[in-house]
Amino acid sequence: MARKTDIPSSYYGEPRKFDPNFRGPVHNRSCTDVFCCVIFIIIILGYIALGTIAWIHGDPRKVVYPTDSHGQFCGHQNTHNANKAILFYFNMLKCANPTVLINLQCPTTQLCVSKCPDRFATLLDAWNTKNWEYYKQFCKPGFKIGSKSVLEVIQDEDCPSMIVPSRPFLQRCFPDFNTRNGILTVANQTIFKDGHNNERSVSDLKDAAKDANTSPRAFWTNVTGGIANLLNAKEVGIKIFEDYANSWDWILMGLVITMVVSLLFILMLRYTADVLLWFIIFGVIAAVGYGIWHCYWEYSTLSGKPGANITISDIGFHTDFSIYLKLSQTWLIFMISLSVIEAIVVIVLIFLRTRLRIAIALLKEGSRAISYIMSTLFYPIITFFLLAICIAYWAITAVFLASSGNAVYKVTPTDEKCMYASLTCSPKTFSQTNITKVCPGSQCMFAFYGGESVYHRYILVLHLCNLFVFFWLVNFVIALGQCTLAGAFASYYWALKKPNDIPACPLYSSFSRAIRYHTGSLAFGSLILAVVQMVRIVFEYLSRNVKGSQNACARFLLCCLKCCFWCLERFIRFINRNAYIMIAIYGRNFCTSSKDAFFLLMRNAIRVAVLDKVTDFLLFLGKLLISGSVGVLAFFVFTHKIPVIQEEVPSLNYFWVPLVTVIFGSYMIAHGFFNVYAMCVDTLFLCFLWDLEVNDGSPDRPFYMNQNLRNIMGKKNVKKRSRK
């Protein structure tokens, strides 16, 4: 007989009916959600076409190499700039001009050089002196002294009007800022002379350097904390790279230890899950109990002291919290609050003790299932490999899309009032136009990469398509992994005599069924999630745009929408995960599987809540325990605190570099292992609920759950009587 539920069955469907032909994951199944499968394949083909078009039109050199004012790459091999890999700004002060944000280009000549200037100098000081040999390397190629006057050279920007000590950062020359006693300096100077012999402050250079980063021709870092820190980051980066080169084998050893410990932790849960959970529960009860006793002791001690019986309302609000701790009423409130919490915890444990025992039994059964199907622990490697392909394809396509188009040149006048400012021009014919006569000193300079074709006009749409398909593919890869693991673990649960009845190669069989029959269903669930994620991206973009807005209503509305869609994404992930389990077992389409899973879980809502929280808590505790233990061991190793291996451990610039890497890597490895375990427990739980509804323990309808679960539920299997 089907068991009775706390919720009327009419609310969430009728309990499942017994199927005499069901013996685990259905093998004779048909393709599901074929239409979605066809659409998914078409989208993938379109995505390949998009990548091909982007690769044809794009040129990643535009991102990798800086570009001078003539649209030529700095440092590119087989060009006259091959040995000039650094971009030099003639007049960095012009980058502080507000037109930078409009024209998308710093309005000064930019030249490829082999090294940055290392001294202060002006054109006026270097003209016809011994310093000219050094200074001329920063002039345009082919310029000869004496062909023009100094004023004409500065006006035509044949040479920079001044140079300042600089260092290369992201292949650009930026002033060599340093901070001394809280004062910003360049080469220990706070004042310098510009090209017109006017004294300028170093802070002007700093502002100009920040604005130089607004050019969209490269992926710049938003400089807000001072350019000096960013320039020093290069030296720090070199030292970090050296630390990685010297300690990579020790880091790898730490990650291998993490893999072994994670595997042992999962396998040992079959013996330690109940001890660990009950120890934590009773530890919480004991801690709250001690808190109640301590509050009572403080209350009784303060009750007899003068001034301690004043009420909180009498003294009002104080920022110094220690004042309230001197009042007996404060400790009375604490004691009552802790007593209420203690009572709630005890009452919940009394009423949920059976469900907690079920959760512990399923955790143990999950550990046992993994021990029989060890190959499932290594499936995340396949998921990681497929995700790496998706991420790499998306990133490469995005780079090629961003670098699509031809060089676009704009008129850059010396006078902002010039009528031709920011107009498109051609460097080849610019000297033949009357622009230089109307606006003396104007130049035709490279601005950005673009075009006027249909492809370039819809480049933003192509970027959004690239992002959307990326989300879809990533969600599909995750869904494929969940469905594959669910099918393998369901094969374990529905084996009546374990492990003898477990089919051969359950992981491979489950993967084959998922790909062959249910690509459409997995694509359908992934599509829904991808749409929600794209909507969240749009809301996040709008939220950033209205962040500084004075419209409080718009900000509040966007905040509410972001919160709602975050909750919706979490809910869809939960529904999809359980739907994939049902698909792996019964082979139905996505909608039917989602409905069956949701109704089955809602008929057992309290059990779902208890198991979910217990599993999450234990796995989170395991991740912290493993990553923390390996991290402590790594700390002692890299700080030479272990005498046995003290001489073998290399000396490092920053010991925290490999330490943080080991801790983060350990957490991610443990997360990968425990994700498999969590999927195992969720699959066994759904199978357990289904088992309870359709079977009654009779010889024809035996329970597939293990003996421990049957004892907890008060169930038993009746053996067939042998005929005499």
Disulfide bonds with the S-S distance in Angstrom:
Cys74-Cys112 1.88
Cys95-Cys106 1.89
Cys116-Cys173 2.10
Cys139-Cys159 2.01
Cys418-Cys439 1.87
Cys425-Cys444 2.07
